[in-house]
Amino acid sequence: MVRRFILLTCVLSSAIILVAPMVLAAGSFVPQDKDTVLQDYNRARQYFHRGLDQLKAERYDRAKSSFEQALKTLPDYAEAALQLGVCQYYLNDFQAAGETIEEAKTKYLRWHHTFYDVKLQLYNEAQNTINELNKQISDVEVQKAQTSGDQVAKLSQKIAELEGIKHSYQSVERPMMTEPVVPAKYYFYCGNCYLKMQKWNEAFAEYAQAIEIDPNYGEAHNNLAYIYYLAKQYENAWKHLQIAEECGAKINPKVKEMLQKELAK
C-alpha cells in the first residue's frame, strides 16, 4: 500500500500527534564565506540536476552517485540528501533510505542558517558599497559647486549615474531570521521507508508530522489511513481516506472497499 515517492524538484490544523520541533545543537552552525558557499552550491546543483534526470529515467544507481557527488561538494545540500534517500528507497535499501532522509531534515535546518548568513553578508556588502557611493557623490557635488560651464553638465550626469548605482544596491534588503520548518515531504518520504520496514509507530509519527505541517497533504492522509486500517481503527482510517480523496490523492479502491465493509459490520 506504500505509495510511490513523488519526485519533486527543488529551493513552505489539526494534527493526530505532535512531534517535537527539530533544533540545531549549540555550536553546530559555523558561518561560511558567501563566495565559497555560492561557488559550491552552483557546482553541487549541476550534480543535483543530473541526478534528477537520471532518477526520472529510473537509473537509480547513477542518480544515487550524482546525488552523492552533490553532497560531497555541498554537505548540507538538503534536497540532494532527500533525493539520495529516494534512490535508496527505489533500490530497496529502506533502512539506509530512512537514515538518509532523517539526516536530510537536519541538513535542511543547517542550510537555512547558511543561506541566511550568505544573505546577511550580501546585505552588509551592499551597505558598505552604498556608503562608498555616498562619499563619491558628495565629492562630485563639491566639484560641481566649484565648476562652471560645460563641466557642470558632465558632473551632473556623473552624479545621476552614481545615484542609479546606489539605487540598485538599496534594493538589497536586510534578511530576517525566521525559525525554519522542515517541509512536510521530508516526513512523508521518511514515513514511507518506515512503512516498508513495517515500523508502524515510526511511520505513523512521520505521516502525522507531515500533516501537522501541511494539513492538505493528501498522500500522507492516505498512508495514515492505511496504518489506522491495520490497527483496526476503521473510523479514523475512513476519516483520513476521505481527506486524502478531497485533497486529490490517488487511493487504492480495494482498500476503500474493504474499509467500507468493515464499517458496515
Contacts in CASP RR format, 6 or more apart in sequence:
PFRMAT RR
TARGET T0000
AUTHOR 0000-0000-0000
METHOD contacts of the structure
MODEL  1
MVRRFILLTCVLSSAIILVAPMVLAAGSFVPQDKDTVLQDYNRARQYFHR
GLDQLKAERYDRAKSSFEQALKTLPDYAEAALQLGVCQYYLNDFQAAGET
IEEAKTKYLRWHHTFYDVKLQLYNEAQNTINELNKQISDVEVQKAQTSGD
QVAKLSQKIAELEGIKHSYQSVERPMMTEPVVPAKYYFYCGNCYLKMQKW
NEAFAEYAQAIEIDPNYGEAHNNLAYIYYLAKQYENAWKHLQIAEECGAK
INPKVKEMLQKELAK
1 195 0 8 1.000
1 223 0 8 1.000
1 226 0 8 1.000
1 252 0 8 1.000
1 255 0 8 1.000
2 192 0 8 1.000
2 195 0 8 1.000
2 196 0 8 1.000
2 223 0 8 1.000
3 192 0 8 1.000
3 219 0 8 1.000
3 222 0 8 1.000
3 223 0 8 1.000
3 250 0 8 1.000
5 86 0 8 1.000
5 89 0 8 1.000
5 90 0 8 1.000
5 189 0 8 1.000
5 192 0 8 1.000
6 185 0 8 1.000
6 219 0 8 1.000
7 52 0 8 1.000
7 55 0 8 1.000
7 56 0 8 1.000
7 83 0 8 1.000
7 86 0 8 1.000
8 185 0 8 1.000
9 52 0 8 1.000
10 48 0 8 1.000
10 79 0 8 1.000
11 79 0 8 1.000
12 181 0 8 1.000
12 183 0 8 1.000
13 211 0 8 1.000
13 212 0 8 1.000
13 215 0 8 1.000
14 215 0 8 1.000
15 208 0 8 1.000
15 209 0 8 1.000
15 211 0 8 1.000
15 212 0 8 1.000
16 204 0 8 1.000
16 208 0 8 1.000
16 211 0 8 1.000
16 224 0 8 1.000
17 204 0 8 1.000
17 205 0 8 1.000
17 208 0 8 1.000
17 209 0 8 1.000
18 208 0 8 1.000
18 209 0 8 1.000
18 212 0 8 1.000
19 205 0 8 1.000
19 208 0 8 1.000
19 209 0 8 1.000
19 212 0 8 1.000
22 105 0 8 1.000
22 106 0 8 1.000
22 109 0 8 1.000
22 182 0 8 1.000
23 109 0 8 1.000
24 106 0 8 1.000
24 109 0 8 1.000
24 110 0 8 1.000
24 113 0 8 1.000
28 110 0 8 1.000
29 110 0 8 1.000
29 113 0 8 1.000
29 114 0 8 1.000
31 117 0 8 1.000
32 114 0 8 1.000
32 117 0 8 1.000
32 118 0 8 1.000
33 121 0 8 1.000
34 117 0 8 1.000
34 118 0 8 1.000
34 121 0 8 1.000
34 122 0 8 1.000
37 114 0 8 1.000
37 118 0 8 1.000
38 118 0 8 1.000
40 73 0 8 1.000
40 74 0 8 1.000
41 74 0 8 1.000
41 77 0 8 1.000
43 73 0 8 1.000
43 74 0 8 1.000
44 69 0 8 1.000
44 70 0 8 1.000
44 71 0 8 1.000
44 73 0 8 1.000
44 74 0 8 1.000
44 77 0 8 1.000
44 80 0 8 1.000
45 70 0 8 1.000
47 66 0 8 1.000
47 67 0 8 1.000
47 69 0 8 1.000
47 70 0 8 1.000
47 73 0 8 1.000
47 80 0 8 1.000
48 66 0 8 1.000
48 67 0 8 1.000
48 70 0 8 1.000
48 77 0 8 1.000
48 79 0 8 1.000
48 80 0 8 1.000
48 83 0 8 1.000
50 66 0 8 1.000
51 62 0 8 1.000
51 63 0 8 1.000
51 66 0 8 1.000
51 67 0 8 1.000
51 70 0 8 1.000
51 83 0 8 1.000
52 63 0 8 1.000
52 83 0 8 1.000
54 60 0 8 1.000
54 62 0 8 1.000
54 63 0 8 1.000
54 66 0 8 1.000
55 63 0 8 1.000
55 83 0 8 1.000
55 86 0 8 1.000
55 87 0 8 1.000
58 90 0 8 1.000
60 87 0 8 1.000
60 90 0 8 1.000
60 91 0 8 1.000
61 87 0 8 1.000
61 91 0 8 1.000
63 83 0 8 1.000
63 87 0 8 1.000
64 84 0 8 1.000
64 87 0 8 1.000
64 88 0 8 1.000
64 91 0 8 1.000
67 80 0 8 1.000
67 81 0 8 1.000
67 83 0 8 1.000
67 84 0 8 1.000
67 85 0 8 1.000
67 87 0 8 1.000
68 84 0 8 1.000
70 77 0 8 1.000
70 80 0 8 1.000
71 77 0 8 1.000
71 80 0 8 1.000
71 81 0 8 1.000
71 84 0 8 1.000
74 80 0 8 1.000
75 107 0 8 1.000
76 107 0 8 1.000
76 110 0 8 1.000
76 111 0 8 1.000
76 114 0 8 1.000
77 107 0 8 1.000
77 111 0 8 1.000
78 104 0 8 1.000
78 105 0 8 1.000
78 107 0 8 1.000
78 108 0 8 1.000
78 110 0 8 1.000
78 111 0 8 1.000
79 104 0 8 1.000
81 100 0 8 1.000
81 101 0 8 1.000
81 103 0 8 1.000
81 104 0 8 1.000
81 107 0 8 1.000
82 101 0 8 1.000
82 104 0 8 1.000
82 185 0 8 1.000
82 186 0 8 1.000
82 189 0 8 1.000
84 100 0 8 1.000
84 104 0 8 1.000
85 96 0 8 1.000
85 97 0 8 1.000
85 98 0 8 1.000
85 100 0 8 1.000
85 101 0 8 1.000
85 104 0 8 1.000
85 189 0 8 1.000
86 97 0 8 1.000
86 189 0 8 1.000
88 94 0 8 1.000
88 96 0 8 1.000
88 97 0 8 1.000
88 98 0 8 1.000
88 100 0 8 1.000
89 97 0 8 1.000
89 98 0 8 1.000
89 189 0 8 1.000
89 192 0 8 1.000
89 193 0 8 1.000
89 196 0 8 1.000
94 193 0 8 1.000
94 196 0 8 1.000
94 197 0 8 1.000
95 193 0 8 1.000
95 197 0 8 1.000
97 193 0 8 1.000
98 190 0 8 1.000
98 193 0 8 1.000
98 194 0 8 1.000
101 186 0 8 1.000
101 189 0 8 1.000
101 190 0 8 1.000
101 193 0 8 1.000
102 190 0 8 1.000
104 186 0 8 1.000
105 182 0 8 1.000
105 186 0 8 1.000
105 187 0 8 1.000
105 190 0 8 1.000
108 180 0 8 1.000
108 182 0 8 1.000
108 183 0 8 1.000
108 186 0 8 1.000
109 180 0 8 1.000
109 182 0 8 1.000
112 180 0 8 1.000
113 180 0 8 1.000
116 175 0 8 1.000
116 177 0 8 1.000
119 175 0 8 1.000
120 174 0 8 1.000
120 175 0 8 1.000
122 172 0 8 1.000
123 172 0 8 1.000
123 173 0 8 1.000
123 174 0 8 1.000
123 175 0 8 1.000
126 169 0 8 1.000
126 170 0 8 1.000
126 172 0 8 1.000
129 169 0 8 1.000
130 166 0 8 1.000
130 169 0 8 1.000
130 170 0 8 1.000
133 162 0 8 1.000
133 165 0 8 1.000
133 166 0 8 1.000
133 169 0 8 1.000
134 166 0 8 1.000
136 162 0 8 1.000
137 159 0 8 1.000
137 162 0 8 1.000
137 163 0 8 1.000
137 166 0 8 1.000
140 155 0 8 1.000
140 158 0 8 1.000
140 159 0 8 1.000
140 162 0 8 1.000
141 159 0 8 1.000
143 155 0 8 1.000
144 152 0 8 1.000
144 155 0 8 1.000
144 156 0 8 1.000
144 159 0 8 1.000
147 155 0 8 1.000
181 213 0 8 1.000
182 213 0 8 1.000
183 213 0 8 1.000
183 214 0 8 1.000
184 209 0 8 1.000
184 210 0 8 1.000
184 211 0 8 1.000
184 213 0 8 1.000
184 214 0 8 1.000
184 217 0 8 1.000
184 220 0 8 1.000
185 210 0 8 1.000
187 206 0 8 1.000
187 207 0 8 1.000
187 209 0 8 1.000
187 210 0 8 1.000
187 213 0 8 1.000
187 220 0 8 1.000
188 206 0 8 1.000
188 207 0 8 1.000
188 210 0 8 1.000
188 217 0 8 1.000
188 219 0 8 1.000
188 220 0 8 1.000
188 223 0 8 1.000
190 206 0 8 1.000
191 202 0 8 1.000
191 203 0 8 1.000
191 206 0 8 1.000
191 207 0 8 1.000
191 210 0 8 1.000
191 223 0 8 1.000
192 203 0 8 1.000
192 223 0 8 1.000
194 200 0 8 1.000
194 202 0 8 1.000
194 203 0 8 1.000
194 206 0 8 1.000
195 203 0 8 1.000
195 223 0 8 1.000
195 226 0 8 1.000
195 227 0 8 1.000
200 227 0 8 1.000
200 230 0 8 1.000
200 231 0 8 1.000
203 223 0 8 1.000
203 227 0 8 1.000
204 224 0 8 1.000
204 227 0 8 1.000
207 220 0 8 1.000
207 221 0 8 1.000
207 223 0 8 1.000
207 224 0 8 1.000
207 227 0 8 1.000
208 224 0 8 1.000
210 217 0 8 1.000
210 220 0 8 1.000
211 217 0 8 1.000
211 220 0 8 1.000
211 221 0 8 1.000
211 224 0 8 1.000
214 220 0 8 1.000
216 247 0 8 1.000
217 247 0 8 1.000
218 243 0 8 1.000
218 244 0 8 1.000
218 247 0 8 1.000
218 248 0 8 1.000
218 249 0 8 1.000
219 244 0 8 1.000
219 249 0 8 1.000
221 240 0 8 1.000
221 241 0 8 1.000
221 243 0 8 1.000
221 244 0 8 1.000
221 247 0 8 1.000
221 249 0 8 1.000
222 240 0 8 1.000
222 241 0 8 1.000
222 244 0 8 1.000
222 249 0 8 1.000
222 250 0 8 1.000
222 251 0 8 1.000
224 240 0 8 1.000
225 236 0 8 1.000
225 237 0 8 1.000
225 238 0 8 1.000
225 239 0 8 1.000
225 240 0 8 1.000
225 241 0 8 1.000
225 244 0 8 1.000
225 251 0 8 1.000
225 255 0 8 1.000
225 259 0 8 1.000
226 237 0 8 1.000
226 255 0 8 1.000
228 234 0 8 1.000
228 236 0 8 1.000
228 237 0 8 1.000
228 240 0 8 1.000
229 237 0 8 1.000
229 255 0 8 1.000
229 258 0 8 1.000
229 259 0 8 1.000
232 262 0 8 1.000
234 259 0 8 1.000
234 262 0 8 1.000
234 263 0 8 1.000
235 263 0 8 1.000
237 259 0 8 1.000
238 259 0 8 1.000
238 260 0 8 1.000
238 263 0 8 1.000
241 251 0 8 1.000
241 255 0 8 1.000
241 256 0 8 1.000
241 259 0 8 1.000
244 251 0 8 1.000
245 251 0 8 1.000
END
